[in-house]
């Protein structure tokens, strides 16, 4: 099919809204014959009759109804375009593109981004992905900042710098009724009695958790592994198991009903690094995040 002529579509749209060619021609300031010809040309290109006679006017066929609904959406967007462009030109947004490494606690990431979330006209992009590809996007200036559980490796060509933002202690949480059930029993030994949710191997914390469990003689029954700490918390609240979370993200757990702290993961902390390119060193929101996170 040839490329759609949007002028023809507009004439059809007006005819359909006005219910007849005469009223449409009057609204458009054109001859009835001209409007009719343009609508017939649209029907020819689409290959279907869109309008049928109905009394002194016209009515939509089934194909015409579908065409009208699409045209309605198209021209509503067109009418909104000048206003959207004007707003964009007069109130430019402040863009911050952040890469979140797989396995990083998303609850903690949300807490770290908190200081800039109320920035007027903020346009925030959060892109989750694997560590190495994110560093490539950062080096190409497609991202302003990467949050990860490890520092960037030395690579002179990339010219990336890493700053440890936080080292947050880790606690165990679980469904409130499960926590009440094991209250008074020795912790962390009681973890052996409960199904467990853990971060996947993408997380730098996973190896440390495995070592922590082994050092205490625990043999966990792992029933789920998650890259997203928020998703892990949701499944825990639905009764799937207990899970570890760094304290930096604990405030957001209050939004998920039915969870309760079980005990501390003594001696274990989750570190989060901010990785920037040279351009990121000049980004005001990136600098604010680093300043807020510094001790």
C-alpha positions in Angstrom: 0.0 0.0 0.0 1.2 3.5 -0.8 2.2 5.8 2.1 -0.8 7.1 3.9 -1.9 10.7 3.1 -2.7 12.3 6.4 -4.6 15.1 4.7 -7.0 12.6 3.2 -7.3 11.0 6.7 -8.1 14.4 8.2 -10.9 15.1 5.7 -12.4 11.6 6.5 -12.1 12.3 10.2 -14.0 15.6 9.9 -16.7 14.0 7.8 -17.2 11.3 10.3 -17.3 13.8 13.2 -19.8 16.1 11.4 -21.9 13.2 10.1 -22.0 14.4 6.5 -20.0 15.9 3.6 -21.8 19.2 3.6 -21.2 20.0 7.2 -17.6 18.8 6.9 -17.0 21.0 3.8 -18.4 24.0 5.6 -16.1 23.4 8.6 -13.1 23.0 6.3 -14.0 25.9 4.1 -13.9 23.7 1.0 -16.2 22.5 -1.7 -18.3 19.4 -1.0 -16.9 17.7 -4.1 -13.3 18.3 -3.1 -13.9 16.7 0.4 -15.8 13.8 -1.2 -13.0 13.2 -3.7 -10.3 13.2 -1.0 -12.3 10.7 1.2 -12.8 8.4 -1.8 -9.1 8.5 -2.5 -8.4 7.4 1.1 -10.9 4.5 0.7 -9.1 3.5 -2.5 -5.7 3.4 -0.8 -7.0 1.5 2.2 -9.0 -0.9 0.0 -12.2 -0.6 2.1 -15.4 1.4 2.2 -15.3 3.7 5.2 -18.6 5.6 4.9 -22.1 4.6 3.8 -25.2 6.7 3.2 -27.4 7.1 6.2 -30.5 9.4 5.7 -29.2 12.9 4.8 -25.7 12.1 6.1 -23.3 9.3 6.3 -22.4 6.6 8.8 -19.3 4.6 9.5 -18.9 1.1 8.2 -17.1 -1.4 10.5 -13.8 -0.6 8.7 -14.6 3.1 9.0 -15.1 2.8 12.7 -11.7 1.3 13.1 -10.2 4.0 10.9 -12.0 6.7 12.8 -10.7 5.5 16.2 -7.1 5.5 14.8 -7.6 8.9 13.3 -9.0 10.3 16.6 -5.9 9.2 18.4 -3.6 10.6 15.7 -5.2 14.0 15.6 -5.5 14.3 19.4 -1.7 13.8 19.6 -1.3 16.4 16.9 -3.4 18.9 18.8 -1.3 18.3 21.9 2.0 18.6 20.1 2.4 22.4 20.1 1.8 22.6 23.8 4.3 19.7 24.5 6.9 21.4 22.4 6.4 24.8 24.1 6.7 23.2 27.6 9.8 21.4 26.6 11.4 24.5 25.2 10.5 26.8 28.1 11.0 24.3 30.9 14.0 22.1 29.9 14.2 18.9 32.0 17.2 17.9 34.1 18.2 14.5 32.8 20.0 11.9 35.0 20.7 8.5 33.4 21.7 5.8 36.0 22.8 2.3 35.3 22.0 -0.3 38.0 24.2 -3.3 37.9 22.5 -6.8 38.1 22.5 -8.1 41.6 22.6 -4.7 43.2 20.0 -4.1 45.9 17.4 -2.0 44.2 16.0 -1.0 47.6 19.4 0.4 48.5 19.7 2.1 45.1 16.4 3.9 45.6 17.6 5.1 49.0 20.8 6.4 47.4 19.0 8.3 44.7 16.6 9.8 47.2 18.4 13.2 47.5 17.8 14.1 43.9 14.3 12.6 43.3 12.6 16.0 44.2 14.7 17.9 41.7 12.3 20.2 39.7 11.8 18.9 36.1 13.8 15.8 36.8 13.9 13.3 33.9 15.3 10.1 35.5 16.3 7.1 33.5 17.2 3.9 35.4 18.7 1.1 33.2 19.4 -2.3 34.7 22.0 -4.5 33.1 25.2 -6.5 33.4 28.2 -4.8 34.9 30.6 -4.7 31.9 28.0 -3.5 29.3 27.0 -0.7 31.7 30.5 0.5 31.9 30.7 0.6 28.1 27.5 2.7 28.0 29.1 5.0 30.7 32.3 5.4 28.7 30.2 6.3 25.6 28.3 9.0 27.7 25.0 7.2 27.3 24.8 7.0 31.1 25.8 9.6 33.7 26.4 7.2 36.6 26.6 3.5 37.3 25.7 2.1 40.7 27.3 -1.3 41.4 28.5 -3.7 44.1 32.1 -3.4 42.9 34.5 -0.7 41.7 35.3 -0.4 38.0 38.4 -2.3 37.0 41.5 -0.2 35.9 41.1 0.6 32.2 43.0 3.7 31.0 41.0 4.0 27.8 37.6 4.2 29.6 38.8 6.8 32.1 36.3 5.8 34.8 36.5 6.7 38.5 34.8 4.8 41.3 33.7 6.0 44.7 32.4 3.8 47.5 29.1 5.4 48.5 28.2 3.2 51.4 28.9 0.0 53.2 25.7 -1.1 54.8 25.1 -3.9 57.4 22.9 -6.7 56.3 19.8 -8.0 58.2 17.5 -11.0 57.7 13.8 -10.4 57.2 10.8 -12.7 56.7 7.1 -13.1 57.0 5.9 -11.8 60.4 4.3 -15.0 61.5 7.4 -17.0 60.7 9.6 -14.6 62.7 7.2 -14.9 65.6 7.3 -18.7 65.4 11.1 -18.9 65.8 11.4 -16.1 68.3 13.4 -17.1 71.4 15.4 -19.7 69.4 19.1 -19.3 68.8 19.9 -17.1 65.8 21.2 -17.6 63.2 20.7 -21.4 63.7 17.0 -21.0 63.3 17.6 -20.1 59.6 18.1 -23.8 59.0 14.4 -24.3 59.9 13.1 -21.8 57.3 13.1 -21.7 53.5 15.5 -19.0 52.2 15.6 -16.5 49.4 19.0 -15.2 48.2 20.4 -12.9 45.6 21.7 -14.5 42.4 25.3 -15.0 41.6 25.3 -11.7 39.7 25.4 -10.0 43.2 28.8 -9.4 44.7 27.0 -10.1 48.1 26.1 -13.7 47.2 29.5 -15.2 47.6 29.9 -13.5 51.0 26.5 -14.7 52.1 27.4 -18.3 51.1 30.6 -18.0 53.1 28.7 -16.5 56.1 26.2 -19.4 56.1 28.9 -22.0 55.8 31.0 -20.5 58.6 28.1 -20.9 60.9 27.4 -24.5 60.0 24.1 -23.7 58.3 22.7 -25.7 55.5 20.1 -23.4 53.9 17.1 -24.7 52.0 17.2 -22.2 49.1 13.8 -21.9 47.4 14.4 -18.8 45.3 17.1 -16.6 43.8 16.5 -13.0 42.7 18.4 -10.2 41.0 16.0 -7.6 42.3 15.9 -7.1 46.1 12.5 -5.4 45.9 11.0 -8.4 44.1 12.6 -10.8 46.6 10.9 -8.8 49.4 7.5 -9.1 47.7 7.9 -12.9 47.3 9.0 -13.1 51.0 5.9 -11.2 52.1 3.8 -13.7 50.2 5.3 -16.5 52.4 8.0 -17.9 50.1 10.9 -17.5 52.5 13.3 -15.4 54.6 15.8 -13.1 52.9 18.8 -10.8 53.5 18.6 -7.1 52.8 21.1 -4.2 53.5 19.9 -1.7 56.1 20.1 1.1 53.6 17.0 -0.3 51.9 15.0 -1.1 55.0 12.9 2.1 55.0 11.3 0.9 51.7 10.4 -2.4 53.3 7.7 -0.6 55.3 5.8 -0.2 52.1 5.5 -4.0 51.8 3.2 -5.3 54.5 3.8 -8.5 56.5 7.6 -8.4 56.9 9.5 -8.4 60.1 13.2 -8.3 61.1 14.6 -11.7 62.1 18.2 -10.9 63.1 21.5 -9.4 61.9 23.9 -10.9 59.5 26.8 -10.2 61.8 30.1 -9.1 60.2 28.6 -8.8 56.7 28.0 -5.5 54.8 27.0 -4.7 51.3 29.1 -2.1 49.5 27.8 0.1 46.8 30.0 2.1 44.4 29.3 5.1 42.2 31.2 4.9 38.9 31.5 7.9 36.7 33.1 9.0 33.5 34.9 12.4 33.1 31.6 14.0 32.0 29.9 12.6 35.1 32.3 14.6 37.2 30.6 17.8 36.0 27.0 16.6 36.4 25.4 18.5 39.3 23.0 15.7 40.4 25.8 13.2 40.4 27.9 15.5 42.5 24.9 16.0 44.9 24.5 12.2 45.3 28.1 11.8 46.1 28.0 14.7 48.6 24.9 13.3 50.3 26.3 9.8 50.6 29.7 10.9 52.0 30.2 10.4 55.8 
